[in-house]
Amino acid sequence: MTSIFPEPILNLPEAEIPLDGAKAFLFQGERYQIIFMEFEKDVEVTEHSHESQWEIVLDGKVDYFERKIKYTYKRGDRFYIPAGTKHSAKVYKGYAAMAFFNQKERYKKKK
């Protein structure tokens, strides 16, 4: 799969993402993280919660579920998940996004 991200993003540390088929590059701030994600296959993300997240869809499609309501986001869409909100998702092959997490250690660098 050819990445949509330019070399400076691909040179960031890879993040440990516990989802088969997902690859992410991590920018670590003092109190937050930004990850650049790509998915090589469809992935089901089980219900979870964390600190707030803002995400912009760069390519592909994701179905986001909150309180049994389904929201579908495609290229150019953006969405915000408040801290502590339980949510799940179905991420489709070819999805790429940039996500800001208001959490210093949401993801760790891949070893």
Backbone as a ProteinNet text record, in pm:
[ID]
protein_1_A
[PRIMARY]
MTSIFPEPILNLPEAEIPLDGAKAFLFQGERYQIIFMEFEKDVEVTEHSHESQWEIVLDGKVDYFERKIKYTYKRGDRFYIPAGTKHSAKVYKGYAAMAFFNQKERYKKKK
[TERTIARY]
83.9	0	88.6	62	137	78.7	164.4	120.5	79.5	-19.7	-57.8	29.5	105.2	182.5	317.8	364.2	495.7	607.3	726.8	843.5	859.5	840.1	857.2	763.6	642.4	549.4	596.7	635.5	681.7	809.3	882.7	1005.1	978.9	853.9	819.2	825.1	837	834.9	701.5	707.1	584.1	520.2	387.7	313.5	265.2	260.4	202	50.6	-10.7	-156.1	-204.4	-286.4	-327.2	-441.4	-430.1	-531.4	-462.5	-504.1	-445.2	-469.9	-364.8	-379.1	-365.4	-342.4	-327	-180.2	-144.9	-9.4	-24.8	55.2	43	179.5	191.3	313.9	282.4	371.1	343.7	423.8	351.8	414.9	381.8	482.8	464.5	486.6	384.1	396.7	415.2	426	442.3	317.9	199	73.3	-26.5	16.3	-74.6	1.1	-75.1	-16.1	-95.4	-26.8	-91.8	-45.3	-140.3	-102.2	-158.4	-81.2	-118.1	-139	-263.8	-300	-337.3	-307.1	-349.3	-393.5	-492.5	-545	-538.6	-475.9	-461	-578.3	-663.6	-780.8	-889.7	-1009.9	-1120.4	-1088.1	-1124.1	-1094.9	-1215.1	-1249.4	-1352.2	-1281.2	-1316.3	-1259.2	-1364.2	-1331.7	-1427.3	-1452.5	-1563.8	-1600.7	-1493.4	-1463	-1361	-1383.1	-1303.1	-1305.1	-1164	-1140.7	-1009.8	-1027.9	-919.2	-926.9	-979.1	-1002.2	-1063.6	-977.3	-1047.6	-984.7	-1051.7	-971.7	-1022.2	-956.9	-1036.3	-982	-1032.6	-945.7	-983.9	-955.9	-1053.4	-1042.2	-969.8	-857	-778.4	-815.9	-860	-900.4	-984.8	-1071.7	-1149.4	-1271.2	-1312.7	-1438.6	-1429.3	-1499.6	-1511.3	-1655.9	-1707.8	-1836.1	-1804.8	-1854.3	-1829.2	-1960.5	-1954.2	-2074	-2060.9	-2164.2	-2170.2	-2315.1	-2337.4	-2473.3	-2565.9	-2516.4	-2590.8	-2631.7	-2575	-2600.3	-2478.9	-2505.4	-2397.9	-2377.2	-2250.7	-2210.2	-2107.9	-2122.4	-2026	-1947.9	-1814.6	-1727.3	-1641.5	-1624.8	-1545.9	-1445.4	-1363.1	-1256.6	-1305.5	-1230.5	-1262.3	-1346.5	-1411.1	-1491	-1399.3	-1449.7	-1376.9	-1476.9	-1428.1	-1516.4	-1440	-1516.3	-1459.9	-1525.5	-1444.1	-1492.7	-1453.6	-1552.1	-1519.7	-1457.9	-1380.6	-1316.4	-1420.5	-1387.4	-1472.4	-1589.9	-1607.1	-1719.4	-1693	-1783.2	-1769.3	-1807.8	-1722	-1745.2	-1676.4	-1718.6	-1656.2	-1655.4	-1595.2	-1587.6	-1567.8	-1604.6	-1569.4	-1487.7	-1360.7	-1269	-1252.3	-1266.5	-1259.5	-1120.7	-1084	-956.1	-938.2	-818.5	-787.9	-809.7	-859.9	-882.5	-749.6	-742.9	-625.4	-676.5	-612.7	-658.4	-544.8	-569.7	-482.4	-567	-517.6	-593.6	-510.2	-573.3	-512.8	-573.5	-489	-533.9	-486.8	-579.5	-546.9	-502	-399.6	-350.4	-204.5	-117.7	25.6	66.9	10.3	57.8	-53.8	-135.5	-240.6	-176	-72.6	-0.7	147.8	212.1	356.1	428.4	556.7	638.5	656.2	650.9	673.2	820	846.1	985.3	1039
-117.9	0	124.6	215.6	339.4	439.7	502	596.6	729.3	793.4	927.9	1033.9	993	1088.2	1117.5	1242.6	1278.8	1226.9	1231.8	1179.1	1231.3	1361.5	1407.7	1336.4	1303.2	1229.6	1085.6	1023.8	884.5	867.8	976.1	971.2	990.1	1019.6	1027.2	886.9	875	741.5	673.2	543.1	467.2	444.3	453.1	433.8	290.4	239.9	107.9	122.5	70.5	74.3	-70.2	-105.2	-245.6	-286.6	-249	-282.5	-343.8	-464	-533.3	-453.5	-426.2	-352.9	-202.7	-153.4	-9.8	26.4	139.8	192	339.1	385.4	524	582.2	711.1	784.5	888.5	900.8	974	1103	1212.5	1338.2	1360.1	1366.7	1376.1	1518.5	1578.5	1708.7	1691.4	1802.2	1794.8	1742.2	1779.2	1739.8	1674.5	1644.8	1590.3	1504.9	1439.8	1363.8	1391.2	1384.3	1385.7	1259	1183.2	1064.9	1075.6	1021.5	1013.6	865.9	825.2	682.9	643.3	517.4	456.1	312.7	265.2	130	50.2	-68.1	-156.7	-252.4	-259.8	-347.1	-294.8	-350.9	-313.8	-354.7	-268.9	-293.8	-253.8	-339.3	-308.2	-258.3	-140.3	-82.9	-98.5	-176.2	-201.9	-74.9	-76.2	40.5	71.8	198.7	245.4	394	451.1	595.6	640	768	827	977.4	1050.6	1197	1245.1	1373.9	1424.6	1397.9	1387	1355.5	1439.8	1497.8	1567.5	1500.8	1465.4	1389.7	1448	1448.3	1489.2	1372.7	1340.4	1229.3	1278.9	1216.4	1254.5	1171.5	1048.1	960	846.8	789.9	674.2	708.1	609.7	621.2	549.2	603.5	541.6	556.2	450.7	457.1	467.9	572.8	601.7	581.8	513.6	484	543.5	618.5	676.7	669	607.8	589.3	524.8	422.9	345.2	425.9	545	626.2	614.5	590.4	574.7	705.3	745.7	861.6	812.2	851.2	812.5	936	922.9	1033.1	991.1	1083.4	1059	1171.6	1159.9	1257.2	1401.1	1477.5	1617.2	1640.9	1536.5	1550.8	1555.3	1614.5	1615.7	1591.6	1536.5	1511.3	1523.4	1546.4	1567.6	1470.1	1406.7	1314.1	1372.4	1415.6	1471.2	1365.6	1410.7	1321.7	1233.8	1105.1	1011.3	955.4	997.4	950.4	808.7	716.5	579	576.6	513.2	507.8	385.8	349.7	241.5	284.1	201.1	239.8	119.2	136.9	43.7	128	92.9	165.7	82.4	145.8	73.9	84.4	-20.6	-26.4	101.9	158.4	281.8	408	391.1	507.6	568.2	699.6	772.8	896.6	928.3	1041.4	1099.7	1220.8	1285.4	1306.2	1260.8	1271.9	1340.7	1435.7	1505.5	1447.1	1401.3	1348.6	1442.5	1491.1	1577.5	1489.2	1411.6	1312.3	1284.2	1300.2	1287.6	1147.8	1045.2	910.1	818.2	866.6	780.2	661	688.3	581	589.6	477.3	469.8	448.6	482.4	456.1	306.7	261.1	120	89.2	-27.4	-66.7	-151.5
0	0	0	-89.5	-97.4	1.1	77.7	179.4	117	176	131.6	199.3	301	378.6	315.1	326	273.3	365.1	314.2	385.9	528.7	555.1	694.3	793.1	749.7	836.2	850.3	741	743.5	824.9	846.4	926.9	1076.8	1113.5	1256	1316.4	1447	1509.6	1482.1	1458	1439.7	1576.1	1581.6	1706.6	1716.9	1839.6	1866.5	1863.3	1759.4	1745.3	1751	1850.4	1866.6	1772.9	1646.3	1546.8	1425.6	1389.2	1274.8	1147.8	1073.3	948.3	961.7	1083.3	1105.5	1118.9	1064	1078.2	1113.7	1210.6	1254.3	1286.3	1261.4	1288.3	1394.6	1491.7	1614.6	1626.2	1652	1689.9	1836.2	1920.7	2065.4	2113.1	2172.6	2235.7	2385.7	2458.4	2603.5	2672.7	2620.6	2686.3	2590.1	2470.5	2370.7	2269.6	2180.8	2070.9	1944.1	1833	1701.9	1631.5	1577.7	1501.5	1360.3	1269	1127.5	1099.5	1072.9	1062.7	920.5	887.8	761.7	791.1	718.3	738.6	608.8	616.9	500.8	484.2	585.9	578.4	670.4	656	743.6	887.3	982	1122.6	1208.2	1304.4	1403.7	1529	1574.3	1696.3	1806.8	1909.1	2016.7	2099.8	2171.6	2251.8	2355.7	2368.1	2461	2486.7	2575.3	2598.7	2636.3	2627	2657.5	2668.3	2676.1	2677.5	2541.7	2526.6	2404.2	2279.9	2167.3	2038.3	1930.8	1842.5	1725.1	1605	1505.1	1392.4	1261.4	1161.3	1026.8	932.2	849.8	755.4	630.8	600.8	483.6	361.2	383.9	274.9	331.2	249.4	290.6	373.5	455.5	529.4	663.6	763.2	895.7	942.4	1002.5	1071.4	1219.7	1281.7	1422.6	1497.6	1610.4	1689.2	1829	1867.5	2001.3	2047.6	2164.2	2218.5	2116	2047.9	1948.4	1825.3	1809.4	1690.2	1599.1	1470.4	1371.9	1295.9	1288	1209.9	1107.5	983.2	880.4	838.5	841	802.7	683.6	588.2	467	448.8	343.7	318.1	334.1	413.3	437.4	560.5	610.6	733	854.4	959.5	1086.5	1197.3	1307.3	1420.5	1551	1657.3	1790.2	1886.7	1969.7	2072.1	2207.6	2287.1	2419.3	2511.8	2606.6	2704.2	2772.7	2787.1	2858.2	2779.2	2655.1	2573.1	2523.8	2556.1	2506.7	2359.6	2279.5	2135.5	2076.3	1955.7	1879.9	1734	1647.8	1506.8	1416.4	1292.1	1184.8	1088.2	1075	987.5	860.9	746	618.9	556.1	485.8	414.4	333.4	342.3	269.9	352.1	474.7	560.6	601.3	597.9	646.1	719.3	830.1	911.2	992.9	1039.6	1136.3	1260.8	1375.6	1499.8	1607.4	1674.3	1787.3	1914.4	2004.8	2133.7	2243.9	2323.3	2436.1	2553.4	2524.9	2620.5	2585	2680.8	2653.5	2609.5	2668.2	2639.3	2591.9	2499.3	2442.7	2371.7	2292.7	2222.9	2256.6	2252.8	2278.2	2144.9	2144.1	2025.7	2009.9	1885.9	1855.5	1877.2	1938	1966.2	1854.9
[MASK]
+++++++++++++++++++++++++++++++++++++++++++++++++++++++++++++++++++++++++++++++++++++++++++++++++++++++++++++++

